[in-house]
Amino acid sequence: MFVVVGVTGGIAAYKTVHLVRRLIGEGHEVHVVPTSDALRFVGQPTWEAISRNPVTTSVHEDVATVRHVSLGQRADLVIVAPATANTLAKMAAGLADDLLGTTLLATTAPVVVAPAMHTEMWRHPATQENMRVLRSRGVHVVGPANGPLTGGDSGPGRMSEPDEIADVALAVVAAAGPGRAQDLAGLRVVVSAGGTREPLDPVRFLGNRSSGRQGVALAVAAADRGAEVTLVAAHIDGEVIGEVLGGVRGRVTVVSVGTALEMQDAVTDAASGADVVVMAAAVADYRPAEVAESKLTKEAQGDRLTLELVENPDIVAGLAAARRPGQTVVAFAAETSSGDELLERARRKRERKDVDLLVVNEVGWTRGFETADNEIVVIGRAGGVAAQTSGSKREVADAVWDAVVATRR
């Protein structure tokens, strides 16, 4: 595969060396196109040595090969990492004042950007508007991550790790390629994602650690495989939702909800006409029996607060009991157990909820939440393992859909 890696002027450019090395190691032909500012961080000899191809920055170099458009025309994939605020603004405006700019305008290949900048720059309305424009044009976005930044700052704006960028970019190409499976074409799919919140008062709520990224990956994968998708999203970060609306705009309808009861209403409504329902959301098992109309204060409650909780309805079991002929219901379960105990709990839960497939993954303080990867086991109706995989959340999503397709045959 012919890959163009654009590198722009940020300190994170040093991490892109690993990205290029990985792509080369997997057999891809990589051409690095840095901006002149990027070369102040990592020099031209490094890029040429790693990529094994000549490196230029200007449209006035290597003119005989018409390099300023030929790179974009030949590319099967374009990655920009790091993508600075300035570069994202130029991309949104369609500016082409260097070789990277002309390459981006000349390509019809999938484009993946990995933003990297200080938090204030990332949150600036101009940057967010530029991201909205780029996503609406089908540009795929990886990150940015939340973590340490240059100068001792910390927050959203850190470039995603090279392996995560590579995983997402290669999955994008696999989904967009001519051999992409369209085995969900004509199906109507509902996916729930995120974590519900149960209010205690106007200020506080009971919640969980779900980011919704796995559910979003499931929605994107289903749309890429031809399905018409409704994503019922509970408290998912706007940037994550943007990933859905960018690459598969028009094929995914997003319905936002807050509480478990709102989730039940939205999913039940959407499921009435669906062929497949995948409940990947982390839905609260309990909610406060009463919601205070005003903030619960220390002065009024003292040094101990007792809450009475009532059980929320089991949405998955309700969907399974009411499913139409031919409808497939898939549930997700997050468990803190492992090994044989994990599988046994998953089998009991699948049987109790009477779903067609149950996807289980191990979670804990340091795994399963807010990570780029996931590891799952899919339990089928007979209690056997229908699928087992680990990898990026997109890879996991495709494994789940493979199991769904096999079940529906």
N, C-alpha and C positions, 0 to 999 in steps of 0.2 A: 504494500500500500504506500502511496506517495503522500507524505505528511509534511505540511508546512507548519513550523513552530515560530510564531511571532513572539519576540521578547521586547518588552518596553522598559522604560527607565525607572525601575524600582529596586530596592535592596533585595527583594525576593528573587531577583534574576538568578542568583546563585543556586537556588533550588531547582530551577528549570534545567540545569545541567543533568540532574538525575532523571528528569522526565525524558530528555532527549536520549540519554543512555539506555533507559528502559525500552523506548520505542525501537532504537537500533537493535537492542538485544533480542527483540521479538521479531526481527526480520524486516522491519519497515524501512523504506527510504525516507530519510528526514532531511529537510532543507530548513535551516534556521535563518529567519529574517529579523534581525534586531533593529531597533531604532538607534540613532546615533547616541542618544542618552543611555540606552541600555549598555552600550560598549564601555561606558564609564564605570560600570559595575562588574561586568564580565567581558573580557577582551575577545576580539575577533579570532586570535589563534586558538583559544579554548573551544569556541563554537565549531571551527573548522576541524579541529582534531577529534572532537566528540562525534560530529555528524558525518565526517568524511566527505563533506561537500563544501565548495567555496561559499563564502559568506560576504554579502554586500548589503549596503543600506540605502543606496541612492538609485533612482531610476536612470541616472546617467552612466551607470556602470554596466558592463556586459550588454551594451545596447544591441549588438548584432543578433543576440538570441531572443530579443524582445522580452527580456526577463521580467519587465514590470507588469506584464499580463500573463506570460507563459506559466509562471509559478502558480497563479490562481487557477488557470485553466486546467493544469495537469493535476491539481491537488484532489485527493480523495477525502482529505480532512485538513482543516486549519484550526490550530490551537493558539490562543494568545495567552501567554502566562509569563510573567504577571501582566495583567491588564490594568494600567493605571487609570485614574480618573480622567486624565487628559486624553488618553487613547480611547476610552469608552465614549467620551464626548465627540471625538473626531469620527468614530465609527457611526454614531447616531446621526451626525450631520453629513456623512458621506464624504468627508475630506480625504484627499489622497495626495499629500505633499511629500511622501517618501515611499520606499519600496513596499513596506508593510501596508500602507494605505491603498496603493494600487492593487496589490495582491488581494486584499479583502474585497475590493469592488469588482475584481475580475473573476472571483470564484463563485461557483454554484455548489460547492461542496459544503457539508455540514461545518459550522463554525462553533467552536467551544471557547469561552473566555473564562479566565480565572482571575477575578478582581483582586487587587491588593492596594491598600491605601490606609491612611489613618481613619479612625472611626468618624471623626467630624466630616471628613471628605466623603466617606461612604454614605453617611446619613443626610448629606446636603440635598435639598430638593432637586437641584439640577442633576446630580448624579442619579438619584432615584428615577427621575423622569427619563434620563438617557437609558437606564436599564429597562424601563417599561417599553421604550421604543424598540430597543434591540430584541427583547423577548418577543414582542409582537411580530418581529420579522423572522422569528424562528431561530435566533441565536441561543445556544445552550449555555447556561451559566453554572459554574461550579464554585460554591462558596459565596462570599468569603467566610473563613472560619473566625471563631471568637478566641482570642489569645493574645500573647505578648506581641507588641509592635516595636518599631524602632524608637529609641529615645526613652524607653521605660514605660511607655503607654501600654494599655491593654484594653481590648474590646474587639468588636466586629471589624474586620478589615484585613485580617491576616490571610495570606494566600493559602489555599488548600494544599495539602501535601501532594507531591508529584504523583504518587501511586494512585491517589484518589482521582486526580485529574485524568490520568491515563485510563483508569477503569471507566470513568464516565464517557470520555471521548470515544473509546473503542466500542462501548455499548451503543453510543449514538450512531456510529457508522454501521454497526451490525443491524440496528433497527431500520436505518434509512436505505440500506443496500437493496439491490434488485432481488436478492434471495430471501428477503425478510418474510417470515411466516405471516400469512394473513388468515390464520386458523381461527380467529375470533370475528372475522368479517360477518356482518349481519346480526351479531349478537348485541343485546342491550345489557350493559354491565353496571352494577352499583358497587362502589367501594367506599367503605367508611374509614376514616383516618383521624389521627390526632387524639388528644385527651380531653374528656369532658371535665367541666368544673361545676361543682355544686355549691352555690352561695350560702355562706353563713349569715352575712349581713351585707350592706352595700359596699363593703371594703374587702372582705375576706372570702375565701372559698376553699373547699377541699378539692385537690387535684392530683395529678400524677406527672411522671417525667416524660411521657411520650411526646416526641417532636413531630410525629406524623410523616416522617420521611419515607418509611417503608410503605405506608399507604399511598403516598404520592407516587412512588416508584411503580406500585401496582397499577395505578390509574394510567400513568404514562405508557407502561408496557402494554396494557390492554388496548389503548388507543393506537399505538404503533402496530399492533397486530390486527387492526381493523374494526375493533369494537366501538360502539357508541357508549360513552362512559358518563355516569353521574358520580361525582366525588362528594360525599357528605363529610365536610371538614369541621373538626372541632378544635378551635384555638391553634391553628397551624400558622406559623410565621409567614408573613406576607411574601418574603423572598422565596420560601419553599413553594407556596402557591403559584408564584410567578413562573417557576420552572414548569409547571403544568401548562399554564396559559401560553407560554412561549413556544415550546416545541410542538404542541398538539392543539393549538388554538382552534376552536370550532368543533373539536371532537370530544372535549371534556367540559361538562357543565358542573360548576362548583356550587354547592349549597352549604352555607355556613350555619353552624349550630353551636350552642353553648353547653347545655346540660344533657344528662342522660335521657330525660323525657323528651327534650327537643330532638335528640338524636333518634329516638324511637319513632317519633312522628315522621321525620324526614326520610329515614330509611324505609319505613313501612310504606310510605307514599311512593317512593321511587321504586321499591321492589315489586309493586303491584304489576308493573309492566316489564320486569327484567327477566333475562334468561339466567344470569348468574349474579349472586350477591356475595361479596367478600367483606366480612366484618373484621377489618384490621385495626379499628379504633380501640383505644384503651378507655372503656366505658366504666364509670364509677359503679361499684356494686351497691353503695349506700349513699343516701343524701340526708341532710339534716331534717328532722321532723318538722321543725319550724325555722323560718328565715326571719331574722330580726329586721325590723324596718329601719333601724338606725344602728350606728356602729356600736358593737359590744365593747364597753370600756373597762379598763382595770378598776376604776373607781366603783363601778357598779357590780363587777363580777368577783372582785377580790383576787386572792392568789391561786384560785383553782376554778377552772371552767369545765362544766360537765355538759356534754352534748348528747342528745338523743338522736340516733340515726335510724332511718327506716330503709328497707331494702328497695332498690330500684328494680324495675321489671327486667327479666332476662330477655334482651332484644333478640339474641341469636336463637334461643329456643323457640321464641314466638314466631320468628320468620320461618324456621324449619317446620314448625307445626302447620303453618298456613301456606307453605309453598305450593305453587301450581305444578301440575304435571310437567316434567321436563326441566323444571327450574333447579339449578345447582346452588347450594348454600355452603359457604366456606367460612370457618371461624378461625380466629387467631387466639393463641393462649401464650401468655408470658409466665414462665415458671422459674422459681429460684432453685428448684431441685436439678439434678443432673443424672446422666447415665440411665440405668434401667428404671430408676424411680421416675425420672422425667417422662420416659416413654409410657410407663404404666399410668401415670396421672393423665397424660394426654389421651390414652385409649379410653379411660373412664370418662373423661370430659367429652370426648367425641360421641360416645354412646349416650351419655346423659342428655346432651343437647340435640342428638339425632341429626347431625350435619353430615354432608357428603364427604367433606375433607376437614381435618383440623390441622392447622399449621402451628407448631409449637417451637418456641425458642427460649433458651436459658437467659435469664436476666439477673442483675445484681447491682451492687453499688458501683461497679466499674465496668459493666458490660451490658450490652443490649439496648442502651438508650443513648441518643444523640451521637451515634457513631456512623462512620461511612459504610461499615460492613455489618453483616448479619449472618447468623448460622441457624438453619431451621431443619426440622424434620416434619414431613407431611404424613399424617395418619389417614388411611382410607377406611371405607365402611367395614371391611373385614378385620380391621385392627392391625393390618400390616403396614409397613412403611412404603408409602407411595412415591416419596421423593426425599432426598436428603442432600443438602448443599450448603456451602458457605461461600461468601464473596461479597461483592458490592451489593447494595440494596436493589439495584436494577437487575443484577444477575439472579438474586434471590426471587425477585418478582417474576422473571421469566420462568424460573423453575416451578413456581406456584401455578402459573398459567399452563405450563406443560402438563402438570398433574390434573388441572381442571379439564383440559382438552381430552386427556386420556380417559378421565372419568365419564365424560359425556359421550364417548364413542359407543 
